[in-house]
Amino acid sequence: MASLPALVREQVDRALRGVRQAFRAVGTRNTHGPSIGVQMEGLAGETVAGELAQHYGFTSAPLAGAEFIALPIGGNSKHVVVIATEDARYRLKVKDGEVAIYSDEGDHVHLKRGRVIEVVTDTLLVKASTKVRFETPMIETTGQVQADGNIQSAADVIDQVRSMQADREIYNTHKHGNSPTPTPEQ
């Protein structure tokens, strides 16, 4: 005769055989609505539908082929929630302690070691209804600066030759022959 612990273990095992445990799946397509629905294929080849659970403030729509960790609520495959997604095809390489968000097109925001944040994309569009303010001692660019409106500076504006103030001083003191200096001065 089996011991009581062995009998209990056997009963628990028998009960759990009817309960679906968490499983890995591969995404096949998404449906978009108030939440993102996912169609996936389980490792046994079965087709399963579920809901993609996401952290507040973050959203994504994984491509077909992404891997999921799916959790059947109450052990029932009719109510499945995807609790984690992964797609190594597009994952950015990061070092320990780094963080990144990325897309399949190669766009990414990478918080790197050494307190550097790298943003890579074709077009970076910032929409701010009041203003954008940079609190830094220097802004650098490797290309042109274009503006639809005025450009103002509380200090001097300098090009590769001299400052605008130096040009004003040259203008204000120049003469043509015996003519007076220009009025009004700049």
C-alpha positions as a Python dict, from the first residue, in 0.01 Angstrom:
ca = {
    (1, 'M'): (0, 0, 0),
    (2, 'A'): (125, 347, -92),
    (3, 'S'): (202, 605, 172),
    (4, 'L'): (-35, 898, 227),
    (5, 'P'): (209, 1154, 78),
    (6, 'A'): (248, 937, -234),
    (7, 'L'): (-133, 910, -270),
    (8, 'V'): (-172, 1288, -236),
    (9, 'R'): (104, 1349, -490),
    (10, 'E'): (-64, 1106, -734),
    (11, 'Q'): (-401, 1283, -694),
    (12, 'V'): (-245, 1626, -747),
    (13, 'D'): (-59, 1503, -1056),
    (14, 'R'): (-380, 1354, -1198),
    (15, 'A'): (-568, 1683, -1137),
    (16, 'L'): (-291, 1894, -1293),
    (17, 'R'): (-289, 1684, -1611),
    (18, 'G'): (-622, 1847, -1698),
    (19, 'V'): (-494, 2200, -1634),
    (20, 'R'): (-303, 2382, -1909),
    (21, 'Q'): (24, 2521, -1779),
    (22, 'A'): (212, 2826, -1912),
    (23, 'F'): (361, 2752, -2255),
    (24, 'R'): (579, 2898, -2531),
    (25, 'A'): (420, 2993, -2862),
    (26, 'V'): (506, 3171, -3186),
    (27, 'G'): (292, 3463, -3299),
    (28, 'T'): (114, 3438, -3633),
    (29, 'R'): (-91, 3762, -3646),
    (30, 'N'): (-238, 4044, -3436),
    (31, 'T'): (-583, 4197, -3409),
    (32, 'H'): (-611, 4557, -3296),
    (33, 'G'): (-887, 4695, -3076),
    (34, 'P'): (-901, 4820, -2718),
    (35, 'S'): (-635, 4558, -2649),
    (36, 'I'): (-406, 4370, -2885),
    (37, 'G'): (-526, 4022, -2962),
    (38, 'V'): (-274, 3766, -3080),
    (39, 'Q'): (-301, 3451, -3282),
    (40, 'M'): (-25, 3207, -3201),
    (41, 'E'): (91, 2858, -3263),
    (42, 'G'): (182, 2651, -2961),
    (43, 'L'): (483, 2421, -2962),
    (44, 'A'): (251, 2122, -3017),
    (45, 'G'): (127, 2292, -3337),
    (46, 'E'): (-211, 2397, -3199),
    (47, 'T'): (-360, 2738, -3288),
    (48, 'V'): (-435, 2952, -2983),
    (49, 'A'): (-585, 3300, -2951),
    (50, 'G'): (-501, 3530, -2663),
    (51, 'E'): (-458, 3882, -2539),
    (52, 'L'): (-123, 4061, -2523),
    (53, 'A'): (-78, 4197, -2169),
    (54, 'Q'): (144, 4505, -2168),
    (55, 'H'): (296, 4732, -1906),
    (56, 'Y'): (126, 5067, -1851),
    (57, 'G'): (270, 5336, -2078),
    (58, 'F'): (428, 5088, -2321),
    (59, 'T'): (273, 4920, -2622),
    (60, 'S'): (396, 4703, -2903),
    (61, 'A'): (254, 4486, -3178),
    (62, 'P'): (497, 4197, -3227),
    (63, 'L'): (549, 4070, -3581),
    (64, 'A'): (457, 3720, -3691),
    (65, 'G'): (738, 3492, -3580),
    (66, 'A'): (788, 3662, -3242),
    (67, 'E'): (802, 3425, -2946),
    (68, 'F'): (550, 3443, -2661),
    (69, 'I'): (517, 3310, -2311),
    (70, 'A'): (145, 3239, -2282),
    (71, 'L'): (-45, 3182, -1960),
    (72, 'P'): (-385, 3012, -1971),
    (73, 'I'): (-591, 3183, -1701),
    (74, 'G'): (-731, 2919, -1468),
    (75, 'G'): (-549, 2656, -1673),
    (76, 'N'): (-798, 2701, -1959),
    (77, 'S'): (-674, 2748, -2317),
    (78, 'K'): (-988, 2947, -2400),
    (79, 'H'): (-859, 3245, -2196),
    (80, 'V'): (-489, 3296, -2268),
    (81, 'V'): (-283, 3601, -2180),
    (82, 'V'): (61, 3660, -2331),
    (83, 'I'): (281, 3782, -2047),
    (84, 'A'): (612, 3818, -2234),
    (85, 'T'): (725, 3863, -2594),
    (86, 'E'): (1065, 3826, -2759),
    (87, 'D'): (1197, 3861, -3111),
    (88, 'A'): (1567, 3788, -3134),
    (89, 'R'): (1563, 3868, -3508),
    (90, 'Y'): (1556, 4241, -3427),
    (91, 'R'): (1682, 4264, -3069),
    (92, 'L'): (1951, 4526, -3018),
    (93, 'K'): (2279, 4410, -2865),
    (94, 'V'): (2321, 4570, -2522),
    (95, 'K'): (2578, 4549, -2246),
    (96, 'D'): (2496, 4463, -1886),
    (97, 'G'): (2301, 4750, -1729),
    (98, 'E'): (2191, 4900, -2062),
    (99, 'V'): (1832, 4944, -2180),
    (100, 'A'): (1690, 4982, -2532),
    (101, 'I'): (1367, 4998, -2723),
    (102, 'Y'): (1382, 4898, -3088),
    (103, 'S'): (1184, 4817, -3399),
    (104, 'D'): (1223, 4571, -3684),
    (105, 'E'): (1324, 4865, -3910),
    (106, 'G'): (1638, 4938, -3707),
    (107, 'D'): (1507, 5241, -3518),
    (108, 'H'): (1610, 5243, -3154),
    (109, 'V'): (1655, 5440, -2834),
    (110, 'H'): (1954, 5299, -2648),
    (111, 'L'): (2047, 5403, -2292),
    (112, 'K'): (2416, 5316, -2298),
    (113, 'R'): (2690, 5283, -2040),
    (114, 'G'): (2873, 5610, -1971),
    (115, 'R'): (2541, 5801, -1952),
    (116, 'V'): (2493, 5826, -2329),
    (117, 'I'): (2149, 5801, -2489),
    (118, 'E'): (2158, 5712, -2857),
    (119, 'V'): (1854, 5764, -3081),
    (120, 'V'): (1875, 5615, -3430),
    (121, 'T'): (1606, 5679, -3694),
    (122, 'D'): (1552, 5840, -4034),
    (123, 'T'): (1333, 6127, -3906),
    (124, 'L'): (1295, 6234, -3542),
    (125, 'L'): (975, 6434, -3494),
    (126, 'V'): (918, 6606, -3161),
    (127, 'K'): (574, 6763, -3114),
    (128, 'A'): (557, 7010, -2826),
    (129, 'S'): (267, 7256, -2808),
    (130, 'T'): (456, 7517, -2602),
    (131, 'K'): (832, 7476, -2648),
    (132, 'V'): (1133, 7247, -2637),
    (133, 'R'): (1407, 7345, -2391),
    (134, 'F'): (1758, 7204, -2374),
    (135, 'E'): (1948, 7274, -2053),
    (136, 'T'): (2302, 7208, -2169),
    (137, 'P'): (2616, 7416, -2223),
    (138, 'M'): (2641, 7316, -2591),
    (139, 'I'): (2431, 7184, -2879),
    (140, 'E'): (2627, 7044, -3174),
    (141, 'T'): (2520, 6932, -3519),
    (142, 'T'): (2711, 6779, -3806),
    (143, 'G'): (2468, 6918, -4064),
    (144, 'Q'): (2268, 7228, -4149),
    (145, 'V'): (2026, 7412, -3921),
    (146, 'Q'): (1706, 7535, -4084),
    (147, 'A'): (1424, 7731, -3925),
    (148, 'D'): (1087, 7851, -4053),
    (149, 'G'): (1091, 8139, -3804),
    (150, 'N'): (1342, 8381, -3652),
    (151, 'I'): (1658, 8267, -3481),
    (152, 'Q'): (1741, 8463, -3165),
    (153, 'S'): (2038, 8463, -2934),
    (154, 'A'): (2081, 8631, -2596),
    (155, 'A'): (2456, 8635, -2670),
    (156, 'D'): (2670, 8683, -2981),
    (157, 'V'): (2628, 8492, -3309),
    (158, 'I'): (2961, 8378, -3455),
    (159, 'D'): (3054, 8222, -3790),
    (160, 'Q'): (3392, 8093, -3914),
    (161, 'V'): (3520, 8452, -3969),
    (162, 'R'): (3394, 8669, -3679),
    (163, 'S'): (3095, 8757, -3469),
    (164, 'M'): (2798, 8968, -3576),
    (165, 'Q'): (2901, 9224, -3313),
    (166, 'A'): (3246, 9251, -3474),
    (167, 'D'): (3074, 9314, -3810),
    (168, 'R'): (2863, 9589, -3650),
    (169, 'E'): (3175, 9755, -3509),
    (170, 'I'): (3343, 9746, -3852),
    (171, 'Y'): (3029, 9888, -4017),
    (172, 'N'): (2978, 10160, -3755),
    (173, 'T'): (3335, 10297, -3791),
    (174, 'H'): (3388, 10269, -4166),
    (175, 'K'): (3407, 10574, -4398),
    (176, 'H'): (3422, 10633, -4770),
    (177, 'G'): (3670, 10914, -4825),
    (178, 'N'): (3560, 11222, -4626),
    (179, 'S'): (3205, 11090, -4567),
    (180, 'P'): (3072, 11067, -4211),
    (181, 'T'): (3035, 10734, -4034),
    (182, 'P'): (2706, 10558, -4106),
    (183, 'T'): (2388, 10664, -3930),
    (184, 'P'): (2209, 10505, -3772),
    (185, 'E'): (2474, 10283, -3623),
    (186, 'Q'): (2402, 9916, -3585),
}
